[in-house]
């Protein structure tokens, strides 16, 4: 009955959201507390490091007909050019990687053909049935090669269903230059704390082990947060800033990215989701939690119209259609919210399918401290547990791990407890008894959570050792978290340390096993592959996370020396032989602060993001919209295929899946079936990433595999997952499956009511920073 009430509540609220259609009222002239001058939003923005060219610039060439110059203070530079002549064109030659075209949108504008280097790339419709909108972004492209390009705009004069001619206009162009790249030999030497012999890396790549790297696609909104939501789409969430992708006349800060054809669909978001966390619930609904106050100072809240995100809970119902049609994010601060404000919190799906929301700060800032620390957990849906009646529950661990304890590392363990690491400490938390078991400190003073961000994974779980849990923590920094920012440099070396521990009594007694990566990394991403190997990519060799804080900043970045070559880690190999760069390509895109990486259902790795700036910027280590696709060697081999599999797996049940094996497969012992959670990725945190190998038996004919689902909800928490068949270390494409009964987590209505009665949106207004700058 409780899950039914939860579903009813969700759908009722979603329906209410769909009835709100006054987008223009919300985003053009909307005011929020502290705002005095409402105005229509003008997307025209020249990021630091880019350059604007007015319509009157001598570098802009007009031809094919009359272009009228119109003067008004509403236009960039005080003037705009417009033509009604069919086939009239404007050309502009520039050097860079990106170009934006700004102009008017009104009922007189029609469709223009846009060419780049003589290729038709888009038809742009500038028609708008309403009051004229000026300084609007009509076209953008950010994934060009760093070289000379020519943009040409041709007025077709057309509009669907119309017989008279329509206009085309130009207000300004904005050019994105080429980012300056860091030289590879600038990467600092390995961290000095190492008792292991020097690591030997393969330098020659055999053809069979060659990885490939392709740059293709543009995210439209900066990829600060990333989650795979279906076989075709990824969800991208950013903070409120001047992204090129727009919705309702203002920049979007969320989007759906088509991983098949690379199209982007903007999503409407109500609140500022800066540095939020997320997870899927047991019924497949994705929640996104926390954020930052209303955007002020640098960008007006009257412009963006965002509301406070510190207590926000945003919901995305399962959206599995290949077109992603109808996908919407729902939020209503008056009806669904957290009991306390959280910025830089971690969100973990636990064994009952609900979300555990861990830690964070009560307002935007940089380094955490006792005055803003939120050393608590709470749940969604709220729980009446340990006398909390839905309100936050204090964790001593989060008091004691200041100052570097934001975005705590957390994993659900196969016994139902939760591993949590923060700063250079770790513990096992029993959420049912509200008890903490402290673990040995992370060796050598290495801190692993923001702003000394390392990355971490729960290593693959297998029935062969009774799902023995082992964690891996890599990278971070030994910078003292009590030092003020003006005594920290972007050139201080990160840590190359990886530490792993088996979380049994014997393993805890044995302590951490230490090894060294080939190079130091701060803010790396660790991605589980179906083979059980781990890809480590992204990050910086020096400095600290965040922007605008330390000395020797590069642009605004607190970190420098990007690490451009991924490395593969094989957990099952012998110590000293676990890292390999065999066949690895090197990127030319620095992936610094606010970068992400995830495995996709196709089996490749999607890499995106990087933005160590307050807003969009094109300075060194500027805002990245380009997407890269790192493809393991198995992508070019004959791969097994899942021909038929159930859409749902109940715990402990035995089911049969139909497969097609690669030609020539002989070794019937070398076949595995993996159940994976790709996780919700942000700030190097992959909290919900999970790989569970299933008991599997291949039929005599080799066309059927009998598998046994995970034995309980602690080995794999109820919710969405991905089935993969691995043959001879070559995985199939993944098929989505719901694990468990597919129902929503139980709703404790008493606890929910208590939270709403004893909290309110924006209840911490007086303690907030004005702009949430880090």
Residue pairs with C-beta under 8 A, 6 or more apart in sequence:
2 746
2 747
2 748
2 749
3 283
3 743
3 744
3 745
3 746
3 747
5 747
5 749
6 283
6 381
6 744
6 745
6 746
6 747
7 283
7 743
7 744
9 747
10 285
10 315
10 317
10 330
10 744
13 315
13 330
13 332
13 335
13 336
14 315
14 317
14 328
14 330
16 332
17 328
17 330
17 332
18 328
20 26
23 248
23 249
23 268
24 130
24 248
24 249
26 248
26 305
27 41
27 248
27 249
27 250
27 305
28 40
28 41
28 249
29 38
29 39
29 40
29 302
30 38
30 302
30 305
31 38
31 301
31 302
32 294
32 301
32 302
32 305
32 307
33 762
33 765
34 294
34 296
34 301
35 300
35 301
35 302
37 300
37 302
38 302
39 300
39 302
39 303
40 131
40 133
40 134
40 249
41 249
41 250
41 303
41 304
41 305
42 133
42 134
42 135
42 136
42 303
43 102
43 135
43 136
43 137
43 242
43 246
43 250
43 251
44 76
44 102
44 135
44 136
44 137
44 171
44 172
44 174
45 174
45 242
45 616
46 52
46 174
47 174
47 176
47 242
47 615
47 616
47 617
47 618
47 622
47 623
48 555
48 613
48 617
48 618
48 619
48 622
49 176
49 177
49 555
49 617
49 618
49 619
49 620
49 622
50 98
50 174
50 175
50 176
50 177
50 618
51 174
51 175
51 177
52 76
52 172
52 173
52 174
52 175
53 59
53 60
53 92
53 94
53 172
53 173
53 174
53 175
54 60
54 76
54 77
54 79
54 171
54 172
55 69
55 75
55 76
55 77
55 79
55 80
55 81
55 170
55 171
55 172
56 69
56 77
56 79
56 81
59 92
59 93
60 90
60 91
60 92
60 170
60 173
61 90
61 91
61 92
62 81
62 83
62 88
62 89
62 90
63 88
63 89
63 90
63 91
64 85
64 87
64 88
64 89
64 154
65 83
65 85
65 86
65 87
65 88
65 155
66 83
66 84
66 85
66 88
67 81
67 82
67 83
67 85
67 88
67 90
68 81
68 82
68 83
69 79
69 80
69 81
70 79
70 80
70 81
70 82
71 78
71 79
72 78
72 79
72 80
74 134
74 135
75 134
75 135
75 171
76 102
76 135
76 171
76 172
77 172
80 103
80 104
80 169
80 170
80 171
81 90
81 169
81 170
82 104
82 167
82 168
82 169
82 170
83 155
83 167
83 168
83 169
84 155
84 157
84 165
84 166
84 167
85 155
85 157
86 155
86 156
86 157
86 165
87 154
87 155
87 156
87 157
88 154
88 155
88 168
89 152
89 153
89 154
89 155
90 152
90 153
90 168
90 170
91 150
91 151
91 152
91 153
92 99
92 150
92 151
92 152
92 173
93 148
93 149
93 150
93 151
94 148
94 149
94 150
94 151
94 173
94 175
95 147
95 148
95 149
95 175
95 177
95 178
96 144
96 146
96 149
96 175
96 176
96 177
96 178
97 142
97 143
97 144
97 145
97 146
97 176
97 177
97 178
97 179
98 140
98 141
98 142
98 143
98 144
98 175
98 176
98 618
99 116
99 139
99 140
99 141
99 144
99 149
99 151
99 173
99 174
99 175
99 176
100 137
100 139
100 140
100 173
100 174
100 175
100 176
100 244
101 114
101 124
101 137
101 138
101 139
101 140
101 151
101 153
101 170
101 173
102 135
102 136
102 137
102 138
102 170
102 171
102 172
102 173
102 174
103 109
103 126
103 136
103 138
103 169
103 170
103 171
104 126
104 132
104 133
104 134
104 136
104 169
104 171
105 126
105 127
105 128
105 132
105 133
105 136
105 138
106 126
106 127
106 128
106 132
106 133
107 127
107 128
107 129
107 130
108 166
108 167
109 125
109 126
109 127
109 128
109 166
109 167
109 168
109 169
110 125
110 126
110 127
110 155
110 156
110 157
110 158
110 159
110 165
110 166
110 167
110 168
111 123
111 124
111 125
111 126
111 127
111 156
111 158
111 159
111 166
112 123
112 124
112 126
112 153
112 154
112 155
112 156
112 168
113 120
113 122
113 123
113 124
113 153
113 154
113 156
114 120
114 121
114 122
114 123
114 124
114 139
114 151
114 152
114 153
114 154
115 121
115 150
115 151
115 152
115 153
115 154
116 141
116 144
116 149
116 150
116 151
116 152
117 149
117 150
118 150
118 152
121 141
122 139
123 156
124 138
124 139
124 153
125 159
126 136
126 138
126 168
126 169
127 159
127 166
133 249
134 171
135 171
135 172
136 249
137 244
137 246
139 153
140 244
141 218
142 176
142 218
142 244
142 625
142 626
143 215
143 216
143 217
143 218
143 625
143 626
143 627
146 178
151 173
153 168
153 170
154 168
155 166
155 167
155 168
157 165
157 166
158 166
159 166
176 618
177 618
179 589
179 590
179 618
179 620
179 621
179 622
180 620
181 588
181 590
182 560
182 561
182 562
182 564
182 590
184 564
184 565
184 586
186 541
186 561
187 519
187 520
187 541
187 561
187 563
188 493
188 494
188 519
188 520
188 541
188 542
188 561
189 493
189 520
190 496
190 516
190 517
190 518
190 519
190 520
191 478
191 493
191 494
191 495
191 496
191 497
191 516
191 520
193 443
193 444
193 445
193 446
193 478
193 495
193 497
194 496
194 497
194 514
194 516
195 514
196 514
196 515
196 516
196 575
196 576
197 576
199 516
199 518
199 576
199 579
201 518
201 579
201 580
201 581
202 580
202 581
202 582
203 581
204 582
205 582
205 583
205 584
206 582
206 583
208 633
209 582
209 583
209 633
210 583
210 633
211 566
211 583
211 584
211 585
211 630
211 631
211 632
211 633
212 585
212 630
212 631
212 635
212 636
213 585
213 586
213 587
213 628
213 629
213 630
213 631
214 628
214 629
214 631
215 589
215 626
215 627
215 628
215 629
216 262
216 627
216 628
216 629
217 257
217 262
217 626
217 627
218 262
218 264
218 625
218 626
218 627
219 236
219 245
219 255
219 257
219 264
219 608
219 609
219 625
219 627
220 236
220 243
220 244
220 245
220 252
220 255
220 257
220 264
220 266
220 625
221 236
221 237
221 238
221 243
221 245
221 251
221 252
221 253
221 254
221 255
221 266
222 238
222 239
222 241
222 243
222 594
222 609
222 611
222 616
222 623
222 624
222 625
223 236
223 238
223 594
223 595
223 596
223 608
223 609
223 624
223 625
223 627
224 236
224 237
224 238
224 239
224 274
224 275
224 594
224 596
224 609
224 611
224 682
224 683
225 235
225 236
225 237
225 238
225 273
225 276
225 277
225 278
225 288
225 596
225 680
225 681
225 682
226 234
226 235
226 236
226 237
226 596
226 597
226 598
226 606
226 608
226 609
226 680
226 681
226 682
227 234
227 235
227 278
227 280
227 286
227 598
227 678
227 679
227 680
227 681
228 234
228 235
228 259
228 598
228 599
228 600
228 601
228 678
229 235
229 256
229 286
229 316
229 318
229 319
229 320
230 319
230 320
230 321
230 322
230 324
230 736
231 320
231 322
231 601
231 734
231 735
231 736
232 258
232 259
232 260
232 322
232 324
233 256
233 257
233 258
233 259
233 319
233 324
233 327
234 256
234 257
234 259
234 598
234 600
234 606
235 254
235 255
235 256
235 257
235 267
235 286
235 316
236 254
236 255
236 256
236 257
236 608
237 253
237 254
237 269
237 273
237 276
237 278
237 288
238 253
238 254
238 273
239 253
239 272
239 273
239 274
239 275
239 291
239 292
240 251
240 253
240 272
240 273
240 274
240 295
240 299
240 304
240 306
241 251
241 253
241 295
241 299
241 614
241 615
241 616
242 251
242 299
242 615
242 616
243 251
243 252
243 253
243 616
244 251
244 625
245 251
245 252
245 255
245 264
245 266
246 252
246 266
247 266
247 267
247 268
248 268
250 303
250 304
250 305
251 304
252 266
252 267
252 268
252 269
253 269
253 272
253 273
253 306
254 266
254 267
254 268
254 269
254 273
254 329
255 264
255 265
255 266
255 267
256 264
256 265
256 267
256 319
256 324
256 327
257 263
257 264
257 627
258 264
258 265
258 324
259 600
259 601
259 602
259 606
260 322
262 627
265 324
265 327
267 327
267 328
267 329
268 328
268 329
269 306
269 314
269 329
269 331
270 306
270 307
270 312
270 314
270 331
270 333
271 291
271 306
271 307
271 308
271 309
271 312
271 314
271 331
271 333
272 291
272 292
272 293
272 294
272 295
272 306
272 307
272 308
272 309
272 772
273 288
273 290
273 291
273 292
273 309
273 312
273 314
274 291
274 292
274 309
274 343
274 364
274 772
275 290
275 291
275 292
275 343
275 344
275 364
275 682
275 683
276 288
276 289
276 290
276 291
276 309
276 312
276 314
276 345
276 682
277 288
277 289
277 290
277 344
277 345
277 346
277 347
277 357
277 407
277 680
277 682
277 685
277 687
278 286
278 287
278 288
278 289
278 347
278 680
278 682
279 286
279 287
279 347
279 348
279 349
279 355
279 680
279 687
279 688
280 286
280 287
280 349
280 677
280 680
280 688
280 719
280 720
281 287
281 349
281 353
281 354
281 355
281 380
281 719
281 744
281 745
282 349
282 352
282 353
282 354
282 717
282 718
282 719
282 740
282 742
282 743
282 744
282 745
283 318
283 353
283 719
283 742
283 743
283 744
283 745
284 317
284 318
284 719
284 720
284 738
284 742
285 315
285 316
285 317
285 318
285 744
286 315
286 316
286 318
286 680
287 313
287 314
287 315
287 316
287 347
287 355
287 380
288 312
288 313
288 314
288 316
288 329
289 312
289 313
289 314
289 338
289 342
289 345
289 347
289 355
289 357
289 380
290 309
290 310
290 311
290 312
290 338
290 341
290 342
290 343
290 344
290 345
290 357
290 360
291 308
291 309
291 310
291 312
291 343
292 308
292 309
292 310
292 343
292 363
292 364
292 772
293 308
293 309
293 310
293 363
293 364
293 768
293 769
293 770
293 771
293 772
294 301
294 306
294 307
294 308
295 301
295 304
295 306
295 771
295 772
296 770
296 771
297 770
297 771
298 614
298 615
298 771
299 615
307 333
307 761
308 333
308 761
308 762
308 765
308 768
310 341
310 342
310 343
310 362
310 363
310 764
310 768
311 333
311 337
311 338
311 339
311 340
311 341
311 342
311 759
311 761
311 762
311 763
312 331
312 333
312 337
312 338
313 331
313 336
313 337
313 338
313 380
314 329
314 330
314 331
315 329
315 330
315 331
315 336
316 327
316 328
316 329
316 330
317 328
317 330
318 720
319 326
319 327
320 736
333 761
333 762
334 761
335 756
337 755
337 756
337 759
337 761
338 357
338 378
338 380
338 759
339 378
339 382
339 390
339 391
339 392
339 755
339 758
339 759
340 362
340 374
340 376
340 378
340 392
340 759
341 360
341 362
341 363
341 374
341 763
341 764
342 357
342 359
342 360
342 361
342 362
342 374
343 360
343 361
343 362
343 363
343 364
343 365
343 406
343 772
344 359
344 360
344 361
344 368
344 406
344 407
344 450
344 683
345 357
345 358
345 359
345 360
345 374
345 407
346 357
346 358
346 359
346 360
346 407
346 408
346 409
346 410
346 685
346 687
347 355
347 356
347 357
347 358
347 680
347 687
348 355
348 356
348 358
348 410
348 411
348 412
348 418
348 687
348 688
349 355
349 356
349 412
349 688
349 717
349 719
350 356
350 412
350 416
350 418
350 431
350 717
351 412
351 416
351 712
351 713
351 714
351 717
351 718
352 713
352 718
352 745
352 746
353 713
353 717
353 718
353 719
353 740
353 743
353 744
353 745
354 379
354 380
354 381
354 383
354 745
354 746
355 379
355 380
355 745
356 377
356 379
356 410
356 418
356 431
357 377
357 378
357 379
357 380
358 377
358 395
358 398
358 408
358 410
358 420
359 374
359 375
359 376
359 377
359 395
359 398
359 405
359 406
359 407
359 408
359 422
360 374
360 406
360 407
361 368
361 372
361 373
361 374
361 406
362 372
362 373
362 374
362 764
362 767
363 372
363 764
363 767
363 768
363 769
363 772
364 768
364 769
364 771
364 772
364 773
364 774
365 372
365 769
365 774
366 451
366 485
366 546
366 549
366 774
367 403
367 404
367 451
367 481
367 485
368 402
368 403
368 404
368 405
368 406
369 402
369 403
370 399
370 402
372 767
373 398
373 399
373 402
373 405
374 392
374 398
375 394
375 395
375 396
375 397
375 398
375 399
376 392
376 393
376 394
376 395
376 398
377 392
377 393
377 395
377 431
378 388
378 390
378 391
378 392
378 393
379 385
379 390
381 745
381 746
381 747
381 748
381 751
381 752
382 390
382 391
382 748
382 751
382 752
382 754
382 755
383 390
383 748
383 751
384 390
384 748
384 750
384 751
385 393
385 431
385 434
386 393
386 434
388 751
389 750
389 751
389 754
390 748
390 750
390 751
390 752
390 754
390 755
391 754
391 755
391 758
393 434
395 429
395 436
396 436
397 420
397 422
397 425
397 427
397 429
397 436
397 438
398 405
398 408
398 422
400 425
401 408
401 422
401 423
401 425
401 449
402 423
402 481
403 423
403 481
403 482
404 422
404 423
404 447
404 449
404 450
404 451
404 452
404 481
405 422
405 423
405 449
406 449
406 450
406 451
407 449
407 450
407 453
407 682
407 683
407 684
407 685
408 420
408 421
408 422
408 449
409 419
409 420
409 421
409 422
409 448
409 449
409 456
409 473
409 685
409 687
410 418
410 419
410 420
410 421
410 687
411 418
411 419
411 456
411 458
411 469
411 471
411 687
411 690
412 418
412 690
412 714
412 717
413 419
413 428
413 458
413 469
413 503
413 714
414 461
414 467
414 468
414 469
414 714
414 715
415 469
415 714
416 430
416 432
416 714
417 428
417 429
417 430
417 431
418 428
418 429
418 430
418 431
419 426
419 427
419 428
419 429
419 458
419 469
419 471
419 503
420 426
420 427
420 428
420 429
421 427
421 442
421 448
421 449
421 456
421 471
421 473
422 448
422 449
423 447
423 448
423 449
423 452
423 481
424 441
424 442
424 445
424 446
424 447
424 448
425 438
425 439
425 441
425 442
426 438
426 439
426 440
426 441
426 442
426 501
427 436
427 437
427 438
427 439
428 436
428 437
428 439
428 503
429 435
429 436
429 437
430 436
430 437
439 501
439 508
440 501
440 508
440 511
440 512
442 448
442 473
442 499
442 512
443 497
443 499
443 511
443 512
443 514
444 478
444 495
444 497
444 514
445 478
446 452
446 454
446 476
446 477
446 478
446 495
446 497
446 499
447 454
447 476
447 477
447 478
447 479
447 481
448 454
448 456
448 473
448 475
448 476
449 476
450 545
450 546
450 683
451 544
451 545
451 546
451 558
452 476
452 477
452 478
452 479
452 481
452 522
452 544
452 545
453 475
453 476
453 522
453 523
453 545
453 683
453 684
454 473
454 474
454 475
454 476
454 477
454 495
454 521
454 522
454 524
454 684
455 473
455 474
455 475
455 521
455 523
455 524
455 525
455 526
455 536
455 684
455 685
455 686
456 471
456 472
456 473
456 474
456 526
456 685
456 686
457 471
457 472
457 526
457 528
457 534
457 686
457 689
458 469
458 470
458 471
458 689
458 690
459 469
459 470
459 471
459 472
459 500
459 571
460 528
460 532
460 571
460 674
460 691
460 692
460 693
461 467
461 468
461 469
461 690
461 691
461 692
461 693
461 715
462 468
462 692
462 693
463 693
463 694
463 695
464 693
467 692
467 715
468 502
468 503
468 504
469 502
469 503
469 504
470 500
470 501
470 502
470 503
470 507
470 571
471 500
471 501
471 503
472 498
472 499
472 500
472 526
472 534
472 569
472 571
473 498
473 499
473 500
474 497
474 498
474 499
474 517
474 521
474 524
474 526
474 536
474 569
475 494
475 495
475 496
475 497
475 498
475 517
475 520
475 521
475 522
475 523
475 524
475 539
475 684
476 494
476 495
476 497
476 522
477 492
477 494
477 495
477 522
477 544
478 495
479 488
479 492
479 544
485 549
485 550
485 551
486 550
486 551
487 551
488 544
488 549
488 550
488 551
488 558
489 543
489 550
489 551
489 552
490 542
490 543
490 544
490 550
490 551
490 552
490 553
490 554
490 557
490 558
490 559
490 560
491 542
491 543
491 552
491 560
491 561
492 542
492 543
492 544
493 520
493 541
493 542
494 520
494 521
494 522
494 539
494 540
494 541
494 542
494 543
494 559
495 520
495 521
495 522
496 516
496 517
496 518
496 519
496 520
496 521
497 514
497 515
497 516
497 517
498 514
498 515
498 516
498 517
498 569
499 512
499 513
499 514
500 512
500 513
500 515
500 571
501 507
501 508
501 510
501 511
501 512
501 513
502 508
502 510
513 575
515 575
515 576
515 578
515 579
517 536
517 567
517 579
518 567
518 579
518 581
519 541
519 563
520 541
520 542
520 563
521 536
521 538
521 539
521 540
521 541
521 563
522 539
522 540
522 541
522 542
522 543
522 544
522 545
522 559
523 538
523 539
523 540
523 545
523 559
523 592
523 593
523 595
523 683
523 684
524 536
524 537
524 538
524 539
524 563
524 684
525 536
525 537
525 538
525 539
525 595
525 596
525 597
525 607
525 681
525 684
525 686
526 534
526 535
526 536
526 569
526 686
527 534
527 535
527 536
527 537
527 597
527 598
527 599
527 605
527 686
527 689
528 534
528 599
528 676
528 686
528 689
528 690
528 691
529 535
529 599
529 632
529 731
530 599
530 603
530 674
530 676
530 691
530 724
530 726
530 731
530 734
531 634
531 726
531 729
531 731
532 570
532 571
532 572
532 691
532 693
533 568
533 569
533 570
533 571
534 568
534 569
534 570
534 571
535 566
535 567
535 568
535 569
535 597
535 605
535 630
535 632
536 566
536 567
536 568
536 569
537 566
537 567
537 591
537 597
537 605
537 607
537 630
538 563
538 591
538 595
538 596
538 597
538 607
538 610
538 684
539 562
539 563
539 591
539 592
539 595
539 684
540 559
540 560
540 561
540 562
540 563
540 592
540 593
541 560
541 561
541 562
541 563
542 559
542 560
542 561
543 550
543 557
543 558
543 559
543 560
543 561
544 550
544 558
544 559
545 558
545 559
545 593
545 683
546 558
546 593
546 612
546 774
547 553
547 556
547 557
547 558
547 593
547 612
547 613
547 614
547 774
548 556
548 558
548 614
548 773
548 774
549 558
549 774
550 558
552 560
554 560
554 620
554 621
555 612
555 613
555 617
555 619
555 620
555 621
555 622
556 612
556 613
556 614
556 617
556 619
557 592
557 593
557 612
557 613
557 620
557 621
558 593
558 612
559 592
559 593
559 612
560 621
562 590
562 591
562 592
562 621
564 586
564 587
564 588
564 589
564 590
565 581
565 584
565 585
565 586
565 587
566 581
566 584
566 630
567 579
567 580
567 581
567 584
568 579
568 580
568 581
568 582
568 584
569 578
569 579
570 577
570 578
570 580
571 578
583 633
585 630
587 607
587 628
589 610
589 624
589 626
589 628
590 610
590 621
590 624
591 597
591 607
591 609
591 610
591 624
592 610
592 612
592 621
593 610
593 611
593 612
594 609
594 610
594 611
594 612
594 683
595 607
595 608
595 609
595 610
595 624
596 607
596 608
596 609
596 681
596 682
597 605
597 606
597 607
597 608
597 630
597 681
598 605
598 606
598 678
598 679
598 681
599 605
599 606
599 676
599 678
600 606
600 678
601 722
601 733
601 734
601 735
601 736
602 635
602 733
602 734
603 631
603 632
603 634
603 635
603 639
603 724
603 731
603 732
603 733
603 734
604 629
604 630
604 631
604 632
604 635
605 629
605 630
605 631
605 632
606 627
606 628
606 629
607 627
607 628
607 629
607 630
608 624
608 626
608 627
608 628
609 624
610 621
610 623
610 624
611 617
611 622
611 623
611 624
612 621
613 619
613 622
613 623
614 771
614 773
616 622
616 623
617 623
634 729
634 730
634 731
637 662
637 730
638 662
638 663
638 664
638 730
639 662
639 730
639 731
639 732
639 733
640 659
640 660
640 661
640 662
640 665
640 725
640 726
640 727
640 730
640 731
640 732
641 659
641 660
641 732
641 733
642 657
642 658
642 659
642 723
642 725
642 732
642 733
642 735
643 658
643 659
643 660
644 657
644 658
645 655
645 657
645 658
645 723
645 735
645 737
646 655
646 657
646 737
647 736
647 737
647 738
648 737
648 738
648 739
648 742
649 655
649 675
649 709
649 710
649 721
649 737
649 738
649 739
649 740
650 709
650 740
650 741
651 709
651 710
651 711
651 712
651 713
651 718
651 739
651 740
652 708
652 709
652 710
652 711
652 712
653 708
653 709
654 706
654 707
654 708
654 709
655 706
655 707
655 709
656 704
656 705
656 706
656 707
657 673
657 704
657 705
657 707
657 723
657 725
658 703
658 704
659 703
659 704
659 705
659 725
659 732
660 703
661 702
661 703
661 727
662 727
662 728
662 730
665 702
665 727
665 728
667 728
668 698
668 702
670 727
670 728
670 729
671 696
671 698
671 705
671 725
671 726
671 727
672 693
672 696
672 725
672 726
673 693
673 694
673 696
673 705
673 707
673 723
673 724
673 725
673 726
674 691
674 692
674 693
674 694
674 723
674 724
674 725
674 726
674 731
675 691
675 692
675 693
675 694
675 709
675 710
675 716
675 721
675 722
675 723
675 724
675 737
675 739
676 690
676 691
676 692
676 721
676 722
676 724
676 734
677 688
677 689
677 690
677 691
677 716
677 719
677 720
677 721
677 722
678 689
678 722
679 686
679 687
679 688
679 689
679 690
680 686
680 687
680 688
681 689
690 716
692 710
692 715
692 716
694 707
694 708
694 709
694 710
695 707
695 708
696 705
696 706
696 707
696 708
697 705
697 706
697 707
698 704
698 705
699 705
699 706
705 725
709 739
710 716
710 739
713 740
716 739
717 739
718 739
718 740
718 741
718 742
719 738
719 739
719 740
720 736
720 737
720 738
720 739
721 736
721 737
721 738
721 739
722 734
722 735
722 736
722 737
723 734
723 735
723 736
723 737
724 731
724 732
724 733
724 734
724 735
725 731
725 732
726 732
